[in-house]
Amino acid sequence: MKDFLPFTRPTLDEETIAAVAAVLRSGQLASGPRVLELESALADFVGGGRTVRALTSATEGLEIALLSLGVGPGDEVIVPAMSFAASANVVVRAGARPVFVDVELDSRNIDVAQVERAITPRTKAVMPVHFSGLAVDLDALLAIAARHRLRVVEDAAHAIGTRDRGRTIGGFGDVAVFSFHPNKNMTTIEGGAIATADAALVERIERHRFHGIRRNADGEIDVELAGAKSNLSDVAAAVGLGQLRHLEAFNARRRALAARYFERLAGFDRLRLPARGGDGHSWHMFTALIDFAARRTTRAEFQRAMAARGIGIGVHYPCIPGLSFYRHLGFRAEDYPNAARIGRETVTPPRFPAMRDEDVDRVVAALHAELD
Ligand SMILES: *Cc1c(COP(=O)(O)O)cnc(C)c1O
């Protein structure tokens, strides 16, 4: 059998590996100069005069962003009904209640037209996801948020390098949180970052990120709140600096591979393809829908068959309100028809920067063999 093609795989160059080795030999391993360098490189990358703070994950970043905005018990936060579970879990962990809004079927992004109807006097924030790196209509969302005095915390886990009408995600808007998990468009192994222009918020994020500690001019510490321990290490930051140098090239390759899938799958009606978006789409994932019920099969069966052909198929993501924890809170997947359908039908074929054009053709041939 040919090499197994996983649905994703990170690309790390020798220069990055050497930079990591240099940090390991330096004696300075935890947060230090490499973290500061990464934060400032990310701020330059997103532009818009933002400050960036790195953390151990996007999940931590989202939770800390909410806590730093004062979101807590009695508050509601609007989230899309289809995303990675972290998008809603962080709201619960902050002590607030998630309010789900359905997503659009093909863009997979929160249906902005339905957001306003979900706002109540308890709503504090809206947390859209730029799904698979396709920007949500932030201008519309920011206008709604301004009318209702809400904060907008973008779950930009898929969207480092995404552009919307020439503006880079994280470089405009309110608060954006990136993920640098190995599956994402760039990695620090585990890691994430928050970008915002709100200087007071940055201070609170720093407190929440590291034990609630504030140091006075003499270096004496005081603790202002029971903070988390979410600072990134210099080892991880060295990986991130090496990745950031290639990010535009990685994303260009992701776009080219997505374009090849579109070209090769045109007219193949067994799959419903995702919205194409424009040039700013960073194509974190290429997801498609398959009506397994109509085919009298299951997604698990399809994944096994594709795996037997050497091809990994991911699932991104189930409908969040249909997950046990959220069902027990009283939510029902049926109330979010697009999210429920995506949850049942979505598949993620392999696509990552190191893939060759022939790999796409091999996946397409296997899809035909399985689905025709
Ligand atoms: C990956 C992901 C997260 C969490 O990122 P981590 O860095 O792994 O914590 C949050 N939201 C979405 C949409 C994601 O895909």
PDBQT file of the ligand as one rigid body, heavy atoms in Angstrom, charges set to zero:
ROOT
HETATM    1  C1  LIG A 401      -8.568  23.971  17.657  1.00  0.00    +0.000 C 
HETATM    2  C2  LIG A 401      -9.698  24.855  18.029  1.00  0.00    +0.000 A 
HETATM    3  C3  LIG A 401      -9.792  25.473  19.279  1.00  0.00    +0.000 A 
HETATM    4  C4  LIG A 401      -8.856  25.154  20.399  1.00  0.00    +0.000 C 
HETATM    5  O1  LIG A 401      -7.527  25.358  20.084  1.00  0.00    +0.000 OA
HETATM    6  P1  LIG A 401      -6.409  24.814  21.102  1.00  0.00    +0.000 P 
HETATM    7  O2  LIG A 401      -5.215  25.637  20.769  1.00  0.00    +0.000 OA
HETATM    8  O3  LIG A 401      -6.226  23.363  20.775  1.00  0.00    +0.000 OA
HETATM    9  O4  LIG A 401      -6.907  25.026  22.460  1.00  0.00    +0.000 OA
HETATM   10  C5  LIG A 401     -10.825  26.347  19.510  1.00  0.00    +0.000 A 
HETATM   11  N1  LIG A 401     -11.742  26.601  18.565  1.00  0.00    +0.000 NA
HETATM   12  C6  LIG A 401     -11.709  26.022  17.355  1.00  0.00    +0.000 A 
HETATM   13  C7  LIG A 401     -12.735  26.379  16.348  1.00  0.00    +0.000 C 
HETATM   14  C8  LIG A 401     -10.702  25.112  17.061  1.00  0.00    +0.000 A 
HETATM   15  O5  LIG A 401     -10.679  24.498  15.878  1.00  0.00    +0.000 OA
ENDROOT
TORSDOF 0
